[in-house]
Amino acid sequence: MIDRAHRRKLGQNYLIDPVILFEIERAINPQKNNLFFEIGPGTGALTDHLMGEDITVIAMDLDHKNIINLSEKYTVGVHEFIHDDVLKAPLEFLNKAKHRIVGNLPYNISTQIIIKLINFIDGIEDMHFLVQKEVAQRICASNKSGDWGRLGVKIAALFKTAILFDVPPESFDIKPKVQSSFIRLIPRTNPLIALSRFMEFSNLVDQSFANKRKGIKNNLKKLEINYEKLHINPLSRAEELSIEDFIAVFQSIDI
């Protein structure tokens, strides 16, 4: 019997559709010697599809019962199952080797998790997540779409992103009230900004979108910016600027 109250509190909607799980495995394409960090493994539905020859899985779940069950289930190979909150855990192990990060993320904190992981980009090979479709569209947007906003801009500075496919509510044991999407994030070979300056860039982006009705010049009126030199219309709203425009603005000022 499903304890819906407990599951809802932890944001647990477990994926059970074997076809979708197969499509996810094919998209991730686990390879020999891969090192995976799985966020929110639950009962191990996706974990099963990650396991393979010389593959290591580190999985973290907020539900202690899940961690006990996974530890008992996977006794062959070198794996680690951690009972912790990914938003509170230090995650320093990500700095020791390149990890492939995967997960069916709790939808209420998915953006917070992804923003936190940005700090460990040097230890990330790629990331594959199942998230709410609306969030996926914001993460993978551009200024040519209506979903372009501060989240997409921040992530685009460091990652290449793509929505791989949608997942209907019927694919879960407890049907969410929203559509879901499976996304991929790959660190840029040449990041558009240095990680050490990400917080400064993030603050600039927040200021740029502070008032969506105002032009970029108005939102950034406290900063000395030569828009003509940057070939940017100062009356343009933030959502009209490309990631390259934001980088140009950021690089032109001394914050």
C-alpha positions in Angstrom: 0.0 0.0 0.0 1.3 3.4 -1.0 1.9 5.9 1.9 0.8 8.9 -0.2 1.3 11.5 2.6 4.9 10.3 3.3 5.7 10.1 -0.5 4.1 13.5 -1.1 6.2 15.1 1.7 9.4 13.8 0.1 8.3 14.6 -3.5 8.4 10.9 -4.5 6.7 10.0 -7.8 8.4 6.7 -8.9 8.8 6.0 -12.5 7.4 2.6 -13.4 6.9 2.5 -17.2 9.4 0.0 -18.6 9.3 1.7 -22.0 10.2 5.1 -20.6 12.9 3.5 -18.4 14.4 1.8 -21.5 14.3 5.2 -23.4 16.1 6.8 -20.5 18.8 4.1 -20.4 19.3 4.5 -24.2 19.6 8.3 -23.8 22.1 8.0 -20.9 23.9 5.2 -22.7 25.9 3.8 -19.7 29.5 2.8 -20.6 32.2 0.7 -18.9 34.0 2.5 -16.2 31.3 5.2 -15.8 30.9 6.7 -12.4 27.3 7.7 -11.7 25.8 9.9 -9.1 22.1 9.2 -8.9 19.9 11.7 -7.0 16.7 10.2 -5.5 17.0 6.6 -6.6 13.8 5.6 -4.8 13.3 1.8 -5.2 16.0 1.5 -7.9 13.9 1.5 -11.1 16.5 3.7 -12.9 19.4 2.3 -10.9 18.7 -1.1 -12.5 19.4 0.5 -15.9 22.7 2.1 -14.8 24.3 -1.0 -13.4 26.8 -2.8 -15.7 30.4 -4.1 -16.0 32.8 -1.9 -14.1 30.2 0.8 -13.5 30.0 2.5 -10.1 26.8 4.1 -8.8 26.7 6.5 -5.9 23.1 7.2 -5.0 21.6 9.6 -2.5 18.1 9.5 -1.1 16.3 11.4 1.6 14.3 8.3 2.5 16.4 6.1 4.8 14.2 3.1 4.0 15.1 3.3 0.3 18.8 3.4 1.1 18.6 0.3 3.2 16.7 -1.5 0.5 19.1 -0.5 -2.2 22.1 -1.5 -0.1 20.6 -5.0 0.3 19.6 -5.2 -3.3 22.9 -4.3 -4.9 25.6 -6.4 -3.2 27.8 -7.0 -6.3 30.2 -4.3 -7.4 31.5 -1.1 -5.9 28.5 1.0 -5.1 27.6 3.5 -2.3 24.1 4.4 -1.1 23.9 7.6 1.0 21.1 8.7 3.3 21.2 12.5 3.0 19.5 15.6 1.6 21.2 16.6 -1.7 20.6 20.3 -1.0 22.3 20.1 2.4 25.0 17.5 1.6 28.5 18.9 0.9 28.9 16.7 -2.3 32.7 17.2 -2.2 33.2 13.7 -3.7 32.2 15.3 -7.0 35.5 17.1 -7.0 37.5 13.9 -7.0 36.5 12.4 -10.4 34.2 13.0 -13.4 30.7 11.9 -12.6 27.6 11.4 -14.7 24.7 12.7 -12.7 21.2 11.4 -13.2 17.9 11.5 -11.4 14.2 11.7 -11.2 14.3 15.0 -9.3 11.6 16.1 -6.8 9.8 18.7 -8.8 9.5 21.3 -6.1 13.3 21.5 -5.6 14.7 20.5 -9.1 15.9 24.0 -10.0 17.7 24.4 -6.6 19.4 21.1 -7.1 20.6 22.0 -10.6 21.9 25.4 -9.5 23.8 23.8 -6.6 25.4 21.3 -9.0 26.8 24.1 -11.1 29.4 24.7 -8.4 30.8 21.2 -9.2 30.9 21.6 -12.9 34.5 20.5 -13.1 33.5 17.1 -11.8 30.6 16.6 -14.1 30.7 14.7 -17.4 27.0 15.2 -18.1 23.6 15.4 -16.4 20.3 13.7 -17.2 17.2 14.6 -15.3 13.5 14.0 -15.3 11.8 17.2 -14.3 8.5 19.0 -14.7 8.0 19.9 -18.4 7.6 23.6 -17.6 11.0 23.7 -15.8 12.6 21.7 -18.6 11.4 24.4 -21.1 12.9 27.1 -19.0 16.2 25.3 -18.6 16.5 24.6 -22.3 15.1 27.8 -23.6 16.7 30.5 -25.7 15.8 34.2 -26.5 13.8 32.8 -29.5 11.3 31.1 -27.2 8.8 32.5 -24.7 10.4 30.4 -21.9 13.7 32.4 -21.8 14.4 33.7 -18.4 16.9 34.1 -15.6 17.2 30.3 -15.1 17.9 29.5 -18.7 20.4 32.3 -19.0 22.4 31.2 -16.0 22.6 27.6 -17.1 23.4 28.4 -20.7 26.5 30.2 -19.7 28.1 26.9 -18.6 26.0 24.1 -20.2 24.6 23.0 -23.5 21.1 21.8 -22.9 18.4 19.8 -24.6 14.9 18.3 -24.0 15.2 14.7 -25.1 11.5 13.6 -24.7 8.4 14.1 -22.7 7.0 11.7 -20.1 3.3 11.5 -19.4 1.8 11.2 -15.8 0.7 7.6 -16.5 4.4 6.6 -16.4 4.5 7.1 -12.6 3.1 5.0 -9.7 1.6 8.2 -8.3 0.5 10.3 -11.2 1.8 13.9 -11.0 -0.6 16.6 -12.0 1.9 17.9 -14.5 3.7 16.7 -17.6 7.4 15.8 -17.3 10.4 15.9 -19.6 13.7 14.2 -19.7 16.6 16.6 -20.2 20.4 16.5 -20.9 22.9 19.1 -19.7 26.5 18.9 -20.9 29.2 21.3 -19.6 30.5 23.5 -22.4 34.0 22.7 -23.6 34.7 26.4 -23.4 32.4 28.0 -20.7 31.1 31.4 -21.6 32.1 32.6 -18.1 34.5 31.3 -15.5 32.9 29.4 -12.6 34.6 31.7 -10.2 32.5 34.5 -11.6 29.2 32.7 -11.8 27.7 34.4 -8.7 28.5 37.8 -10.2 27.0 36.8 -13.5 23.9 35.4 -11.7 23.4 38.7 -9.9 23.6 40.6 -13.2 21.0 38.3 -14.7 18.7 38.7 -11.7 19.0 42.5 -12.1 18.3 42.3 -15.8 15.0 40.5 -15.2 14.0 42.5 -12.2 11.2 44.3 -14.0 10.2 42.4 -17.2 8.3 45.4 -18.5 11.4 47.6 -18.5 14.2 47.6 -21.0 17.7 46.3 -20.2 19.1 49.8 -19.8 16.4 50.7 -17.2 17.0 47.5 -15.2 20.7 48.0 -15.2 20.7 51.8 -14.9 23.2 51.7 -12.0 25.8 50.2 -14.3 27.9 52.0 -16.9 27.2 50.1 -20.1 27.9 51.2 -23.7 25.1 49.4 -25.4 25.9 51.0 -28.8 29.4 49.5 -28.6 27.9 46.1 -27.8 25.4 46.3 -30.6 22.5 45.9 -28.2 19.3 47.9 -28.3 19.1 49.5 -24.8 15.3 49.4 -25.0 15.3 45.6 -25.5 13.8 43.6 -22.6 15.9 41.0 -20.9 14.1 38.1 -22.6 15.0 39.5 -26.0 18.8 39.3 -25.3 20.7 36.2 -26.3 23.1 34.4 -24.1 25.9 36.0 -26.1 24.4 39.5 -25.3 24.3 38.8 -21.6 28.0 37.6 -21.7 29.0 40.7 -23.6 27.2 43.0 -21.1 28.8 41.1 -18.2 32.3 41.3 -19.7 32.0 45.0 -20.4 31.5 46.0 -16.8 33.5 45.7 -13.6 30.9 44.5 -11.1 
